[in-house]
Amino acid sequence: MNLRERKKLAAWRAISGAALRLFEEQGYEATTIEQIAAAADVSRATFFNYFAGKEAVVFDQDPEARDRWRALLESRSPGESLWDSLTAVLVEVNEGLRERMPLMRRLKTQTPALARASQASGEQLRTDLQNWILAQVDGDEDAMTATLQLNLALAASATAYQNWRADEDFDTYLRRLTTCLEQAGAGVASFAP
């Protein structure tokens, strides 16, 4: 990464960090873009160079996140089952959200508009996972089975998130995620490609 890219990444993270701190302290609705820009020591125009609005600060992935999960996919052993790969990647991606996910969850609970906006935020990961699994299999039948495994893994992940209670910590969520993936994986074993 060259100096310019490092500076852009540092600015993105400064704005994001300032916004999340302000959202935590005073709430999403009460926080203005001007306050976020001031806290990050940037102009309002600079804020909009990096984020489309306040919702984007909550849901946009760190610019390096996609590279990290792609590296996770590529690091999987060729002989590993697709399910084991999906499980490991989903747990690791969620672990990478340890600092952001609890706050994102609280903000979605407090602000219904954020809950609706969050539905599109995981699409890039899903697309990358879909492309990766299809590159791992041969034939239409195997592709269908692999896609089914992906959908089951994502459903297990969604189930863990939906059952993560407000009074529980992030480690409890990760244990639930692992449990849901293990339970779904027990059924997958019977039709793995």
C-alpha positions in Angstrom: 0.0 0.0 0.0 1.5 3.3 -1.0 1.4 6.5 1.1 -1.7 7.9 -0.5 -3.6 4.7 0.0 -2.5 4.6 3.7 -3.6 8.1 4.2 -7.0 7.4 2.7 -7.4 4.3 4.9 -6.4 6.3 8.0 -8.9 9.0 7.1 -11.7 6.4 6.5 -10.9 4.8 9.9 -10.7 8.1 11.7 -14.1 9.2 10.4 -15.6 5.8 11.1 -14.1 5.7 14.6 -15.3 9.2 15.5 -18.8 8.5 14.2 -19.1 5.3 16.1 -17.9 6.9 19.3 -20.4 9.7 18.9 -23.2 7.3 18.1 -22.4 5.4 21.3 -22.2 8.5 23.4 -25.2 10.5 22.1 -27.2 8.2 19.9 -27.4 7.9 16.1 -30.3 10.3 15.6 -28.7 13.1 17.8 -25.3 12.9 16.0 -24.8 15.2 13.0 -22.4 14.8 10.1 -20.9 18.1 11.2 -20.1 16.7 14.6 -18.6 13.5 13.1 -16.4 15.6 10.8 -15.3 17.8 13.6 -14.5 14.8 15.9 -12.4 13.3 13.0 -10.7 16.6 12.3 -11.9 16.7 8.7 -14.3 18.9 6.7 -17.9 18.0 5.9 -16.8 17.6 2.3 -14.1 15.2 3.3 -16.7 13.2 5.2 -18.7 12.8 2.0 -15.6 11.7 0.1 -15.6 8.6 2.2 -19.2 8.0 3.2 -22.6 8.6 1.5 -24.1 9.5 4.8 -24.5 8.4 8.5 -25.9 5.0 7.5 -22.9 4.3 5.5 -20.6 4.9 8.5 -22.5 2.2 10.4 -22.6 -0.4 7.6 -19.7 0.2 5.1 -17.0 -2.4 5.5 -13.5 -1.4 6.4 -11.7 -1.0 3.0 -9.4 -3.9 3.8 -12.2 -6.2 5.0 -12.8 -7.6 1.5 -9.2 -8.4 1.0 -9.0 -10.1 4.4 -12.0 -12.4 3.7 -10.7 -13.2 0.2 -7.4 -14.1 1.7 -9.3 -16.4 4.1 -11.0 -18.1 1.2 -7.8 -18.6 -0.7 -6.0 -19.9 2.4 -8.3 -22.9 2.8 -6.7 -26.3 2.1 -7.6 -27.9 -1.2 -8.7 -31.1 0.5 -10.9 -29.4 3.1 -14.6 -29.9 2.8 -16.6 -27.0 1.5 -18.6 -26.9 4.7 -15.5 -26.8 6.9 -14.2 -24.0 4.8 -17.4 -22.0 4.9 -17.6 -22.5 8.7 -14.1 -21.3 9.3 -14.5 -18.3 7.0 -17.8 -17.2 8.6 -16.5 -17.5 12.1 -13.3 -15.6 11.2 -15.2 -12.8 9.4 -17.5 -12.4 12.4 -14.5 -12.4 14.7 -13.1 -9.5 12.7 -16.3 -7.6 13.5 -15.8 -8.0 17.3 -15.3 -4.2 17.9 -18.1 -3.0 15.6 -20.9 -5.6 15.7 -22.2 -5.0 19.2 -22.6 -1.3 18.5 -24.1 -1.9 15.1 -26.6 -4.2 16.7 -27.5 -1.6 19.4 -27.9 1.1 16.8 -30.2 -1.1 14.6 -32.3 -1.8 17.7 -32.6 1.9 18.5 -33.1 3.2 15.0 -35.5 1.2 12.7 -34.2 2.9 9.5 -30.8 1.4 10.3 -32.3 -2.1 10.6 -33.8 -1.8 7.1 -30.5 -0.5 5.7 -28.5 -3.3 7.2 -30.0 -5.9 5.0 -27.9 -5.0 2.0 -24.6 -4.7 3.9 -23.7 -8.4 3.7 -24.2 -8.8 0.0 -20.6 -8.3 -1.0 -19.5 -11.1 1.3 -22.2 -13.3 0.0 -21.2 -12.6 -3.6 -17.6 -13.4 -2.9 -18.5 -16.6 -1.1 -20.8 -17.6 -4.0 -18.1 -17.0 -6.6 -15.5 -18.8 -4.5 -17.6 -21.9 -3.9 -18.6 -22.2 -7.6 -14.9 -22.1 -8.5 -14.4 -25.1 -6.2 -16.9 -27.5 -7.8 -17.4 -29.2 -11.1 -20.8 -29.6 -12.8 -24.3 -28.2 -12.3 -25.3 -30.8 -9.6 -22.2 -30.0 -7.5 -22.8 -26.3 -8.0 -26.4 -26.7 -6.7 -25.2 -28.7 -3.7 -22.4 -26.1 -2.9 -24.9 -23.2 -3.2 -27.2 -25.1 -0.8 -24.4 -25.4 1.6 -23.6 -21.7 1.4 -27.3 -20.8 1.9 -27.4 -23.1 5.0 -24.2 -21.6 6.4 -25.6 -18.1 5.9 -29.0 -19.1 7.5 -27.0 -20.6 10.5 -25.2 -17.3 10.8 -28.4 -15.3 10.6 -30.0 -17.6 13.2 -27.1 -17.0 15.7 -27.4 -13.3 15.2 -31.2 -13.3 15.7 -30.8 -15.2 18.9 -28.1 -13.1 20.3 -29.8 -11.3 23.2 -29.1 -7.7 24.2 -27.7 -8.7 27.5 -25.2 -11.1 26.0 -21.6 -10.4 25.1 -19.9 -10.9 21.7 -18.2 -14.2 22.8 -21.7 -15.6 23.5 -22.7 -14.6 20.0 -19.6 -16.4 18.6 -20.5 -19.5 20.6 -24.0 -19.4 19.2 -22.6 -19.0 15.7 -20.4 -22.0 16.1 -23.2 -24.0 17.5 -25.6 -23.1 14.7 -22.9 -23.9 12.1 -22.2 -27.3 13.8 -25.8 -28.2 13.9 -26.4 -27.3 10.2 -23.2 -29.1 9.3 -24.4 -32.3 10.8 -27.1 -32.4 8.0 -24.7 -31.2 5.4 -22.4 -34.3 5.9 -25.0 -36.5 4.2 -25.0 -34.6 0.9 -21.5 -33.0 0.7 -20.2 -33.0 -2.9 
